Amino acid sequence: MRAVAVVLCVLWPLAVSAQTAQPGSSPTDDESAIAAELRLELESLKEDCAAFKKIGGCAATLVTGHPLHLGVGSIAPQNGFGFGPAFVLTGTKGENWRLKWNSDAVGAPTSGAWRVGSYLKAVRTAVDLPQVVTGPSAGPLRPITIHEYPVFNLYAQTISLPKLSYFGLGMNATRDAQTSFGMQQGIVGASAIVPVLGRLQPWRLSLVAELNGRFVDIRPGQADVPSIESRFSEATAPGLSTQPTFAQFGEGLRFKPSLLDGHINLAYTAQLQQFVAGDSTYSFRRWTVDLSHEFPIYRNGAPVKSRDSNGPDECAVGPTAKTCPPLTRDRWGAVTVRALASKSSAGDDGVVPFYFQQTLGGSDINGNRALASYDDYRFRGPHLFLVQESFEHSLFGVVGAWLQAEQGKVALQHDSLLSGGQWERSFSLGLTVKAGGFPMLTIAWATGGPEGHHIALTIDTSLLGGSSRPSLQ
């Protein structure tokens, strides 16, 4: 029933948009706005795909077109690549608000994994106009100031993952203990990014907040390793026996200044989250501090990976635009240093459910790389500390090379953040493809530590320039 509800959320904006004129769609008297946009996109497909020499434009329309395109991406590690329809609808509310609907439904035939979701974004695009003062005291006009855009989100998403690995908790979990489990999680919620200190916008300080309902169902794994319940119990995998409904709250600060004429770009986030369960045994709190430092080699930096004003299925260059950035052959490169610390705490008799505990190894459930030379989800715990140093540089056209070193560890619930065994290390090298608005593609080879190497091919779940989807942890 939850999946059915989300499907209705996907289809509902299409019905609404059919009654509302969209900018640039140029509908005729006898067709709706959505029909006009589809007609224009079909005309573009016919033109771009008619000749082999336009194959690039054909592919761009198929994968990034508006309002309908093919959604592709890695659903989650071990669950394959998904593809399916994605819809992007835009409109306005008065003069100061831009509304955007993103809806998609993708599935991975090889694994049976799927995700369906709908995401509404409201962006306030107002500007401060020059102040006009008449009379003898009138001074120079105050210039127009465009602040950081306040962004408000509503979303509903359900994801089904047949195969996720579980090795146990902490850094001492052994590779021989590997099991698998399946998970379905539904998320219905809202979030906001609200800039503060308008006159100090170069510091790009914003308040962030979220409110989510989370519905988790854990089931036996479908893999060539034992299922989780055959080796672990509620004591060694908290939350295995029952999965209550959660109300999850979050609040924090984000700080994203550009210093020294763009030679240093900072992205700092500090967030508190509260997971309130129907069974108080599983309620817990989490704080997270994420500090990223980017040092661009060239003034143009690297292709933009995420824009708050876009949905996950959009790659527009601004909140009032529809078109994606063109392919570029500009040189780009950057050195990045990131530190991530997170700690979860429950009551004296409480536990943090294992499916909400964060992981190191390969990529986590959201597709974020962490200790890439180890198996996916290799180390799991309520506390996490990770440091990453990376270098990325364009090679030719849209292809870039990157190097990354990582150090990290997790800790058990009653241990301190930095305890729980020695730090594990990983070293990676690979190629990235960042082409216009296409999803970023990464091919990586990673080594380090005693467990060999790891080769991975990933495609981002969002278009290049799109925002991320709700976190599954």
SULQUIWO-V958241 format. One line per field, one symbol per residue. ss: DSSP state (H for helix, E for strand, C for the rest). A space follows every 50 residues. Layout:
ss=???
//
This chain:
ss=CHHHHHHHHHHHHHHHHCCCCCCCCCCCCCCCHHHHHHHHHHHHHHHHCC CHHHHHHHHHHHHHCCCEEEEEEECCCCCCEEEEEEEEEEEEECCCEEEE EEEEEEECCCCCCEEEEEEEEEEECCCECCCCCCCCCCCCCCCCECCCCE EEEEEEEEEEEEEEEECCCCCCCCHHHCEEEEEEEEEEEEEEEEECCHHH HHHCEEEEEEEEEEEEEEEECCCCCCEHHHCCCCCCCCCCCCCCCEEEEE EEEEECCEECCCCEEEEEEEEEEEEEECCHHHCEEEEEEEEEEEEECCCC CCCCCECCCCCCCCCECCCCCCCECCCCCCCCEEEEEEEEEEEEEECCCC CCCHHHCEEECCECCCCCECCCCCCCCCEEECEEEEEEEEEEEEEECCEE EEEEEEEEEEECCCCCCCCCCCCEEEEEEEEEECCCCCCCEEEEEEECCC CCCEEEEEECCCCCECCCCCCCC
//
